[in-house]
Amino acid sequence: MMDSMYQNGHAPELFIHKHLVHDGQEQPPKDAHQLRISAPCFQTLVDKLQIPLSFVLALSHHYLPNGRGSRKIQIQKTEAFDFWYILPIRVQVGASSSSSTTSSSKAPEEARDPTQMNPFHKLDLPDIKLSIHRSCIGIFSRVLPGSKRMTFVAFDFMHGRWTKVALEPSQRIDQVMNLKKNARMGYGFGAFSHLVYLTSTTRWWTHALNSVNEQLVEYEARLQTELSGSHITPETVFGGINQALHSIAAHLHRYISELKSLQGIVTDLATHFDALCADDDEDSGFNTLEQASRGFSQVSSQVEALHDFTRELEKKIENNLALLFNRIQINSNRRLVANGQDMQAILSAMQEDTIVGREMAKASHELAQEMKRDSVAMRTIAVVTMFFLPGATFAVSFNH
């Protein structure tokens, strides 16, 4: 947790993270998936800032889809405007970093999903050795128009091993605050904390979607190679690619919903600050409201581009699936041809066996005929012997 206080109209910033691993050899605690804030401290924070129950419930179910909200309240006879939301995050992580996460440090929603069909879990991209992980950041902000002060609280649910990514927004906010601490800022300056998180979020999304695109290119190149080959590919290869493509498709469907939610957050924030700053009369040469408006417009256009890019990736998946089914059909045809050739060889062998059998039968018949003739001759000899043997016997007896 970091708590930075700024004077001269600058608001307090509070950043709450999970356990951040600064040493790669460090063993995370068993509760590493929990935010580094105790229950009593969180309750005090909720009571002191009068954080709405809807935002507290969204934080407790951050792994599920959540909406956003705003309100106008009275705090010590001072009018205040609150705005809260859950930023959907997709971060690409190296395969080694992803596999190094121990089971004891995994949150329940980060359970292993072998099929990767659940878009709330990670998506492995084996060919480029990256994984796309889902996370979120809960943001609560309050602007007090009377004193032109702002309170900004961020609950960052990113994994503790993503230290560099998790700390990036808060470090950027510190830099902005230090650069502008001597300037008189109006309400528009409160938008910059939101813009820092939004620009970081869109950049993370851009990298993640680009990695998905690179993986789809690898699958397409592999399928094209298979199409140009003349061999028969094992069915397990096609089964693996088919499952991977359907997993990516399931994740892209969820990505579109999350990007739509992100677009809504940007639009509502722009409207919120435009209405809040309508009566702001900044007389310094630094029109923060105008800069904030341009910033929200730029982020909105970036989110729109990400949405269009995601749609393109869905079309690319359709093309890959068409190539896959085409290759499966070719593979089946080749297998049928190969099976037909094998059957032809078997039939030819059986035909040759039939011919040999016929020849053997013919030879057996001839042998039987020969044996029959031999039998007749033997019978003739036996008959002749039967007639002449007694006379020969008597002749021998008389000679003696």
C-alpha positions in Angstrom: 0.0 0.0 0.0 1.2 3.5 -0.8 -0.3 6.7 0.5 0.8 10.0 -1.1 -0.4 13.3 0.2 -0.2 16.5 -1.9 -0.7 20.0 -0.7 -1.9 23.2 -2.6 -5.1 21.6 -3.7 -3.7 18.2 -4.7 -5.6 15.2 -3.5 -4.5 12.1 -1.5 -3.8 9.0 -3.6 -4.2 5.6 -2.1 -3.0 2.4 -3.9 -3.7 -1.0 -2.4 -2.1 -4.1 -4.0 -1.6 -7.7 -3.4 1.7 -9.0 -2.0 4.2 -7.7 -4.5 7.2 -9.9 -5.2 10.3 -7.8 -5.7 12.8 -10.7 -5.6 12.3 -13.5 -8.2 13.4 -16.1 -5.6 11.0 -14.9 -3.0 8.4 -17.4 -1.9 4.9 -15.7 -1.8 2.9 -16.1 1.4 -0.2 -18.4 1.4 -2.5 -15.4 1.3 -0.7 -13.7 -1.6 -3.9 -13.6 -3.6 -5.5 -11.2 -1.0 -5.1 -7.5 -0.9 -2.5 -6.1 1.6 -5.1 -4.5 3.8 -6.6 -5.9 7.0 -10.3 -6.2 7.5 -10.4 -3.5 10.3 -8.4 -1.2 8.1 -10.6 -1.7 5.2 -13.7 -1.2 7.3 -12.2 2.1 8.6 -11.5 3.2 5.1 -15.1 2.4 4.0 -16.5 4.3 7.0 -14.3 7.3 6.7 -14.9 7.7 2.9 -18.4 6.5 3.1 -17.7 4.1 0.2 -21.0 2.9 -1.3 -22.0 -0.7 -0.6 -22.3 -1.4 -4.3 -18.6 -0.8 -4.8 -17.7 -2.9 -1.8 -19.8 -5.8 -3.2 -18.0 -5.3 -6.6 -14.7 -5.6 -4.9 -15.7 -8.8 -3.1 -16.8 -10.3 -6.5 -14.1 -8.7 -8.6 -13.7 -11.9 -10.6 -17.3 -11.5 -12.0 -18.7 -8.9 -14.4 -19.4 -5.7 -12.5 -20.9 -2.3 -13.4 -20.0 1.3 -12.4 -21.7 4.0 -10.5 -21.7 7.7 -9.4 -23.5 9.8 -6.8 -23.6 13.2 -5.2 -23.4 13.4 -1.4 -23.0 15.9 1.4 -19.9 15.6 3.5 -19.7 18.1 6.4 -22.1 20.4 4.6 -19.8 20.2 1.5 -21.1 18.8 -1.8 -19.0 15.9 -3.1 -19.2 13.9 -6.3 -18.2 10.2 -6.3 -17.5 7.9 -9.2 -16.5 4.2 -9.0 -15.9 1.3 -11.4 -14.0 -1.9 -12.0 -11.4 -1.7 -14.7 -11.1 -5.0 -16.7 -7.5 -5.9 -17.3 -5.8 -8.4 -19.6 -2.0 -8.7 -19.1 0.4 -10.8 -21.1 2.9 -12.7 -19.0 5.9 -14.8 -20.0 5.3 -18.6 -19.8 8.0 -19.0 -17.2 6.4 -16.3 -15.0 3.0 -17.9 -15.4 4.2 -21.4 -14.5 6.2 -20.2 -11.5 3.0 -19.2 -9.7 2.6 -21.7 -6.9 -0.7 -23.4 -6.1 -0.6 -21.8 -2.7 -0.6 -18.3 -4.1 -3.3 -18.8 -6.7 -6.7 -17.2 -6.1 -9.8 -19.5 -6.5 -10.7 -17.8 -9.8 -7.2 -18.6 -11.1 -7.7 -22.4 -10.8 -6.2 -24.5 -13.6 -8.4 -24.9 -16.6 -6.9 -27.6 -18.9 -9.3 -26.8 -21.8 -8.9 -23.0 -21.3 -12.5 -22.6 -22.4 -13.3 -20.4 -19.4 -12.5 -16.8 -20.4 -12.2 -15.8 -16.8 -9.0 -17.9 -16.6 -5.7 -17.5 -18.4 -5.1 -18.2 -22.0 -1.9 -19.9 -23.0 -0.2 -19.0 -26.3 2.3 -21.9 -26.7 4.0 -20.8 -29.9 5.0 -17.4 -28.7 5.5 -18.6 -25.1 3.2 -16.1 -23.5 0.0 -16.3 -21.4 -2.9 -13.8 -21.2 -4.1 -13.3 -17.7 -7.3 -11.7 -16.5 -7.3 -9.2 -13.6 -9.0 -6.0 -12.6 -8.5 -2.7 -10.7 -11.3 -1.2 -8.6 -11.3 2.6 -8.7 -13.1 5.0 -6.3 -12.7 8.7 -6.7 -14.3 11.7 -5.0 -14.2 15.4 -6.1 -15.0 18.3 -3.7 -15.8 21.2 -6.0 -15.7 23.7 -3.1 -12.1 23.0 -2.2 -11.1 21.7 -5.6 -9.7 18.6 -4.0 -9.9 15.0 -5.0 -9.6 11.6 -3.3 -8.5 8.6 -5.4 -8.4 5.0 -4.1 -7.2 2.1 -6.3 -7.7 -1.6 -5.4 -5.3 -3.5 -7.7 -6.0 -7.2 -7.9 -3.1 -8.0 -10.3 -0.8 -10.9 -9.2 2.1 -10.0 -7.0 4.6 -11.4 -9.5 3.6 -8.7 -12.0 5.3 -6.1 -9.8 6.4 -3.8 -12.6 3.0 -3.8 -14.2 1.1 -3.3 -11.0 3.2 -0.4 -9.8 3.3 1.4 -13.2 0.1 3.5 -12.8 0.9 4.7 -9.3 4.4 5.7 -10.3 3.1 7.6 -13.3 0.6 9.4 -11.0 3.4 10.4 -8.7 5.3 11.8 -11.6 2.3 13.8 -12.8 1.7 15.1 -9.3 5.3 16.2 -8.8 5.3 18.0 -12.2 2.1 19.9 -11.6 2.3 20.5 -7.8 3.2 24.2 -8.2 0.4 24.9 -10.7 -3.1 26.0 -9.7 -5.3 23.1 -10.8 -9.0 23.1 -11.3 -11.4 20.2 -11.3 -10.0 18.9 -14.6 -6.8 17.9 -12.9 -8.7 15.2 -11.0 -9.3 13.4 -14.2 -5.6 12.7 -14.8 -5.5 10.0 -12.2 -8.2 8.2 -14.1 -6.5 8.9 -17.4 -3.3 7.3 -16.1 -5.0 4.1 -15.3 -7.0 4.1 -18.5 -4.0 4.6 -20.7 -2.1 1.9 -18.9 -5.0 -0.4 -19.3 -5.4 0.2 -23.0 -1.7 -0.4 -23.5 -1.9 -3.7 -21.6 -4.9 -4.7 -23.7 -3.0 -3.7 -26.9 -0.1 -6.0 -26.1 -2.4 -8.8 -25.1 -4.4 -8.7 -28.3 -1.3 -8.4 -30.4 0.0 -11.5 -28.8 -3.2 -13.4 -29.6 -2.8 -12.2 -33.2 0.7 -13.5 -33.3 -0.5 -16.9 -32.1 -3.2 -17.0 -34.7 -0.6 -16.2 -37.4 1.4 -19.2 -36.1 -1.6 -21.5 -36.4 -2.5 -20.2 -39.8 1.1 -20.7 -41.0 1.1 -24.3 -39.7 -2.2 -25.0 -41.4 -1.0 -23.6 -44.7 2.1 -25.8 -44.4 -0.1 -28.8 -43.8 -2.2 -27.9 -46.8 0.8 -27.8 -49.1 2.0 -31.2 -47.8 1.2 -34.5 -49.4 1.4 -36.5 -46.1 -1.4 -37.7 -43.8 -1.4 -35.7 -40.6 -2.2 -37.5 -37.3 -5.7 -36.6 -36.0 -4.3 -35.5 -32.6 -2.6 -32.5 -34.3 -5.9 -31.3 -35.7 -7.6 -32.0 -32.4 -5.1 -29.8 -30.6 -5.4 -26.9 -33.0 -9.2 -27.1 -33.1 -9.3 -26.9 -29.3 -6.9 -24.0 -29.2 -8.8 -22.0 -31.7 -12.1 -22.6 -29.9 -10.5 -21.6 -26.6 -9.2 -18.3 -28.2 -12.7 -17.7 -29.7 -14.3 -18.1 -26.2 -11.8 -15.6 -24.7 -12.3 -13.1 -27.6 -16.1 -13.1 -27.0 -15.4 -12.1 -23.4 -12.8 -9.6 -24.5 -15.4 -7.8 -26.5 -17.7 -7.5 -23.5 -14.9 -6.2 -21.3 -13.8 -3.7 -24.0 -17.4 -2.5 -24.2 -17.5 -2.1 -20.5 -14.2 -0.2 -20.7 -15.7 2.1 -23.4 -18.6 2.8 -21.1 -16.3 3.7 -18.3 -14.4 6.2 -20.5 -17.6 7.8 -21.8 -19.2 8.1 -18.3 -15.9 9.6 -16.9 -15.8 12.2 -19.7 -19.4 13.1 -19.1 -18.9 13.1 -15.3 -16.0 15.6 -15.5 -17.5 17.7 -18.2 -20.6 18.3 -16.0 -18.5 18.8 -12.9 -16.1 21.3 -14.5 -18.8 23.3 -16.4 -18.4 26.2 -14.0 -14.7 25.9 -13.5 -12.9 29.2 -14.4 -9.3 28.3 -14.7 -7.4 31.5 -15.3 -4.0 29.9 -15.5 -2.3 29.2 -18.8 -2.8 25.5 -18.2 -6.3 24.4 -19.1 -6.5 21.1 -17.4 -10.1 20.6 -18.3 -9.4 20.9 -22.0 -6.4 18.5 -21.7 -8.5 16.0 -19.7 -11.3 16.2 -22.4 -8.7 15.5 -25.1 -7.3 12.6 -23.0 -10.7 11.0 -22.6 -11.3 11.3 -26.4 -7.9 9.7 -27.2 -8.5 6.8 -24.8 -12.0 6.4 -26.2 -10.6 6.1 -29.7 -8.0 3.6 -28.6 -10.6 1.4 -26.9 -12.7 1.6 -30.1 -9.6 0.5 -32.1 -9.1 -2.4 -29.7 -12.7 -3.4 -30.1 -12.3 -3.4 -33.9 -9.0 -5.3 -33.6 -10.8 -8.0 -31.5 -13.5 -8.3 -34.2 -10.7 -8.8 -36.7 -9.2 -11.5 -34.6 -12.6 -13.3 -34.5 -12.6 -13.2 -38.3 -9.1 -14.6 -38.4 -10.2 -17.4 -36.2 -13.0 -18.1 -38.6 -10.4 -18.2 -41.4 -8.2 -20.6 -39.4 -11.2 -22.9 -38.7 -12.1 -22.9 -42.4 -8.5 -23.9 -43.2 -8.5 -26.5 -40.4 -11.8 -28.1 -41.7 -10.4 -28.0 -45.3 -7.2 -29.7 -44.1 -9.2 -32.3 -42.2 -11.3 -33.0 -45.3 -8.2 -33.3 -47.4 -6.7 -35.5 -44.7 -9.8 -37.7 -44.7 -9.8 -38.0 -48.5 -6.1 -39.0 -48.4 -6.9 -41.5 -45.7 -9.7 -42.9 -47.8 -7.5 -43.2 -50.9 -4.8 -44.8 -48.8 -7.4 -47.2 -47.3 -8.7 -48.0 -50.8 -5.2 -48.7 -52.0 -4.6 -51.0 -49.0 -7.9 -52.8 -49.7 -7.0 -53.2 -53.4 -3.7 -54.7 -52.3 -5.5 -57.0 -49.9 -8.0 -58.0 -52.6 -5.1 -58.7 -55.0 -3.4 -60.8 -52.5 -6.7 -62.7 -51.8 -7.1 -63.2 -55.6 -3.6 -64.6 -55.8 -4.4 -66.9 -52.8 -7.5 -68.1 -54.6 -5.5 -68.9 -57.8 -2.9 -70.8 -55.7 -5.8 -72.6 -53.9 -7.3 -73.6 -57.2 -4.0 -74.9 -58.4 -3.5 -76.8 -55.2 -7.0 -78.3 -55.5 -6.3 -79.4 -59.1 -3.0 -80.9 -58.0 -4.8 -82.7 -55.2 -7.4 -84.1 -57.7 -4.6 -85.4 -60.0 -2.9 -86.9 -57.0 -6.1 -88.6 -56.0 -6.5 -90.0 -59.6 -3.0 -91.3 -59.5 -3.6 -92.9 -56.1 -6.7 -94.5 -57.5 -4.8 -96.0 -60.4 -2.2 -97.3 -58.0 -4.9 -98.8 -55.9 -6.3 -100.8 -59.0 -2.8 -102.0 -59.8 -2.3 -103.2 -56.3 -5.6 -105.0 -56.3 -4.6 -106.8 -59.6 -1.3 -107.9 -58.2 -3.0 -109.1 -55.1 -5.5 -111.2 -57.1 -2.7 -112.7 -59.3 -0.7 -113.5 -56.2 -3.7 -115.2 -54.6 -4.0 -117.6 -57.6 -0.4 -118.5 -58.1 0.9 -118.5 -54.5 -0.7 -121.9 -53.5 0.7 -123.7 -56.6 4.1 -122.4 -55.9 3.9 -123.6 -52.4 3.0 -127.2 -53.3 5.7 -127.3 -56.0 8.3 -126.4 -53.5 7.0 -129.0 -51.1 7.3 -131.8 -53.7 10.8 -130.9 -54.6 11.9 -131.5 -51.0 
